[in-house]
Amino acid sequence: MAKLRGGKPVRQEPKEEHRINEKIVAPQIRLIVEGEEPKVMSVREALVLAEEAELDLVEISPNAVPPVCKIMDYRKFLYNQKRKQKELKAKQSKIVIKEIRFGPNTDDHDFNFKLEHAKKFLEEGSKVKAYVFFRGRTIVFKDRGEILLLKFAQELADLGVLEQMPKLEGKRMTIMINPKKK
């Protein structure tokens, strides 16, 4: 995000995650080379080795004593890191919660209609949050709401698992149903 300085936006430079080449401040480093034992050496010696290989000296673990560095192509390293993060993000599953609302005096036809929707949601892999909303004086029918929700959960037992028993929160009595793993 650009900050305003004197009324004009100023672009911020992205902060580098790793110190590379001359930005490494430690006098001694532990250099990791593929196929060899790690060696402790000065930064100057490591920079000379990196220049000979036409690669960058990258500080991998700055908190270690001495800091751990590796000779590699830094741009390629960043590209591979971004690609791995993108793959991880793509593999993440997003949990979708679908809500179904009932009244304490919901009729059988409405109940069955909403039950079919819930079945479809569970087959898609979404969680279902079913609740009975008590409006005005209907709060006296708490037992009807609880019976309705338990019946709903029982009808969906083959597709989903009841996460929590009916719980009254204010004017809502709620249950959560998770889809069964395939």
VMD Tcl script that draws the C-alpha trace (Angstrom):
set ca {
  {0.00 0.00 0.00}
  {1.32 3.44 -0.89}
  {1.80 5.95 1.90}
  {1.20 9.65 1.45}
  {4.17 11.96 1.93}
  {3.47 15.64 1.40}
  {0.21 14.81 -0.43}
  {1.93 12.52 -2.96}
  {1.80 8.73 -2.85}
  {5.16 7.07 -2.28}
  {5.70 3.52 -3.53}
  {7.23 1.21 -0.93}
  {9.92 -1.18 -2.02}
  {9.15 -4.84 -1.22}
  {11.18 -6.01 1.77}
  {13.57 -8.81 0.85}
  {13.16 -11.98 2.88}
  {16.81 -13.03 2.65}
  {20.08 -11.14 2.70}
  {22.11 -11.75 -0.43}
  {25.72 -11.12 -1.48}
  {27.09 -7.86 0.03}
  {24.05 -7.42 2.33}
  {25.23 -10.28 4.56}
  {26.62 -8.60 7.70}
  {28.10 -11.53 9.68}
  {31.92 -11.85 9.56}
  {31.81 -15.69 9.48}
  {29.21 -17.92 7.79}
  {28.54 -21.63 7.41}
  {28.43 -22.37 3.66}
  {26.33 -25.27 2.43}
  {27.37 -26.76 -0.90}
  {25.49 -29.67 -2.53}
  {27.32 -32.97 -2.02}
  {29.88 -31.52 0.44}
  {30.17 -30.99 4.17}
  {29.16 -27.50 5.43}
  {32.22 -25.24 5.84}
  {32.73 -22.25 8.13}
  {34.43 -19.39 6.25}
  {34.49 -15.62 5.89}
  {31.87 -13.83 3.81}
  {34.56 -12.59 1.38}
  {35.71 -16.13 0.58}
  {32.12 -17.26 0.02}
  {31.41 -14.24 -2.22}
  {34.44 -15.14 -4.36}
  {33.12 -18.72 -4.72}
  {29.67 -17.40 -5.64}
  {31.12 -15.03 -8.27}
  {33.14 -17.88 -9.81}
  {29.94 -19.92 -10.13}
  {28.06 -16.81 -11.40}
  {25.43 -17.29 -8.68}
  {24.31 -15.46 -5.53}
  {25.30 -16.05 -1.91}
  {22.00 -16.27 0.00}
  {21.61 -16.21 3.79}
  {19.19 -19.08 4.51}
  {19.20 -19.13 8.32}
  {20.25 -15.73 9.75}
  {19.60 -16.70 13.41}
  {22.04 -19.63 13.46}
  {25.56 -19.15 14.85}
  {27.32 -18.66 12.45}
  {24.56 -17.80 9.91}
  {23.92 -20.48 7.26}
  {24.36 -19.46 3.62}
  {24.02 -21.22 0.30}
  {25.24 -20.46 -3.21}
  {22.29 -20.45 -5.62}
  {20.40 -18.51 -8.30}
  {18.32 -16.22 -6.06}
  {15.70 -15.34 -8.69}
  {15.10 -19.01 -9.44}
  {14.88 -19.71 -5.70}
  {12.21 -16.98 -5.23}
  {10.29 -18.23 -8.27}
  {10.22 -21.79 -6.90}
  {9.11 -20.53 -3.46}
  {6.21 -18.58 -5.00}
  {5.21 -21.60 -7.06}
  {5.21 -23.85 -3.98}
  {3.06 -21.35 -2.05}
  {0.63 -21.17 -4.97}
  {0.36 -24.97 -5.06}
  {-0.27 -25.12 -1.30}
  {-2.96 -22.46 -1.61}
  {-4.64 -24.40 -4.43}
  {-4.64 -27.60 -2.37}
  {-6.31 -25.91 0.62}
  {-9.95 -26.77 1.00}
  {-12.30 -23.98 1.89}
  {-15.00 -24.88 4.38}
  {-18.38 -23.64 3.21}
  {-21.21 -23.38 5.72}
  {-24.76 -23.42 4.36}
  {-27.55 -22.23 6.65}
  {-31.09 -23.58 6.79}
  {-33.69 -21.73 8.80}
  {-36.80 -23.18 10.40}
  {-39.61 -21.77 12.50}
  {-40.84 -23.67 15.57}
  {-44.08 -24.54 13.71}
  {-42.51 -25.66 10.41}
  {-44.86 -27.90 8.40}
  {-43.87 -31.35 7.04}
  {-43.74 -30.17 3.41}
  {-41.39 -27.28 4.25}
  {-39.31 -29.61 6.43}
  {-38.91 -32.13 3.57}
  {-38.12 -29.34 1.09}
  {-35.34 -28.01 3.32}
  {-34.15 -31.55 4.04}
  {-33.54 -32.12 0.31}
  {-31.49 -28.90 0.15}
  {-29.43 -30.03 3.15}
  {-28.77 -33.41 1.52}
  {-27.52 -31.65 -1.61}
  {-25.26 -29.38 0.47}
  {-23.75 -32.32 2.38}
  {-23.12 -34.24 -0.86}
  {-21.22 -31.18 -2.18}
  {-19.05 -31.32 0.96}
  {-20.42 -28.22 2.70}
  {-21.23 -28.00 6.40}
  {-24.88 -27.41 7.23}
  {-25.96 -25.08 10.02}
  {-29.64 -25.59 10.75}
  {-31.44 -23.32 13.17}
  {-34.89 -22.63 14.50}
  {-35.59 -18.93 14.90}
  {-38.04 -18.06 17.66}
  {-39.89 -14.83 16.90}
  {-41.77 -12.98 19.64}
  {-43.68 -15.29 21.95}
  {-42.80 -18.47 20.02}
  {-39.85 -18.85 22.43}
  {-42.25 -20.88 24.62}
  {-42.03 -23.67 21.99}
  {-38.35 -24.44 22.67}
  {-39.11 -28.15 22.95}
  {-40.74 -28.16 19.48}
  {-37.65 -26.52 18.01}
  {-35.34 -29.05 19.65}
  {-37.47 -31.98 18.41}
  {-37.48 -30.50 14.90}
  {-33.67 -30.13 14.83}
  {-33.07 -33.63 16.23}
  {-35.43 -35.08 13.61}
  {-33.54 -33.10 10.93}
  {-30.18 -34.47 12.16}
  {-31.58 -38.02 12.28}
  {-32.81 -37.76 8.66}
  {-29.32 -36.66 7.58}
  {-27.44 -39.30 9.62}
  {-26.43 -41.28 6.50}
  {-24.85 -38.19 4.84}
  {-23.53 -36.20 7.79}
  {-22.37 -36.28 11.38}
  {-23.93 -34.09 14.07}
  {-21.19 -31.78 15.37}
  {-23.13 -30.27 18.26}
  {-26.46 -30.99 19.93}
  {-29.20 -28.32 19.68}
  {-28.04 -25.25 21.57}
  {-30.17 -22.19 22.35}
  {-28.37 -18.88 21.75}
  {-30.69 -15.94 22.26}
  {-33.64 -16.47 19.91}
  {-31.90 -19.18 17.85}
  {-31.54 -22.90 18.52}
  {-28.69 -24.22 16.36}
  {-27.11 -27.49 15.21}
  {-24.09 -28.09 12.97}
  {-23.80 -31.08 10.66}
  {-20.47 -32.06 9.03}
  {-20.41 -34.07 5.80}
  {-19.16 -37.66 6.19}
  {-15.72 -38.38 4.74}
  {-15.82 -40.48 1.57}
}
mol new
graphics top color blue
foreach p $ca { graphics top sphere $p radius 0.5 }
foreach p [lrange $ca 0 end-1] q [lrange $ca 1 end] { graphics top cylinder $p $q radius 0.2 }
display resetview
